[in-house]
């Protein structure tokens, strides 16, 4: 039984046994509350009802393979951390490598996940050595997250007395991005508005694509320009128009490949199959 991993302590990629330490941290929400925290708990509950069944998680959002240089934020009180769509990014990267008969561990890739949150990862020889913190930290704005904001303005807003901490956090995650500007987190709905003549909606989608492309360019420098491919995935990747806005800015960096949708159930099943075949080492969460 393989469940989606949640906001645990930072760990390397792979398949993990759902043990008591993990159950404790998922229930506690040590890095915050998120729906993905339920994945391991549900898998464990189901496994306990079946004979000889075991529960696992695979590539949770806290996969951390950063190089030390990527952790420096700019002030000793802050540190960049890795929270991203690890399950889907890793699955798409491996699928792409297999499709061209190469090994994921021998490639340099930039993977773009376009969903409610947006993350852009630099995959170097099978490890994600840098990625924007897409939960509530940095990077492009998305359908419901603000991404990187002007720091000084944000600090002044926090101390203006007009907003509570909870209200500020909602601006950053949940009511930011397209939701903040237009009152909807549906990129499909915003695109329909744009095609129906709403110039404001069109500008926002163009700006979102612009910021995604900038992040791709940044990850290209992380990989020192040695990029085998740019992979674009996630629900918003179903929009050919939006994806083309990104591709026209990044296609000279490396060949682009689009894998629309986010088939996380397939990714979980694939990891489960690898466990059954003995192709992967089961790791222990501590």
C-alpha angles and dihedrals in degrees: 000000000000121000133184114269122240142202098313131146112298110280138170120260121277144078118311133196112239099240134169093269090055093046089052094051094044092052092045094046093220093185096031141289119295135153089247089068087075095060098080092039093053092046090052093048092051094044091054090060095054128072114254092352122145131198125227141169125212131210099339122201091264096064104144120195097145121150110235093251090061093059095065110104103177103263130056092237091061134059130183112241134195116247115146146124091290097159096054096036093052093043093051092045091052092045091052093048091051091048091060094037096248134123118255088218090061098050139081111218139169111215121196118197113196112193138110082313125030125221129177116196134193106219111196115185093328098320128099099227096176137011136156115261097248100182101072105325126076150323132068120354113250140192091292109006130075098216117194112004131188100278099211093049091048092052092049090050091051091055097038092095091231098101138043122227089255092053092050092049090051089054088055099041124024102006100041131092116024090352091058095048101038108016095246133088092201110110087190091058092047091050090052089053090050093050089049092059104272100144093186092057091047092051092051093052090047089050092049091051089046091055092046090052091050089053090050089052091051091052089050088062090048087059090045091241093298098124123154095189149342113231120198118197143151134083096296088055086077086079106086090189093056094043091051089055087061097041094053088061100042107031093100091059094063141323112295126224126186124214103176121204131026111259098186092156089059090048091052091048091049091054090048090053090051088054092051091049092049091239096129135051115240109230129207122231114225 
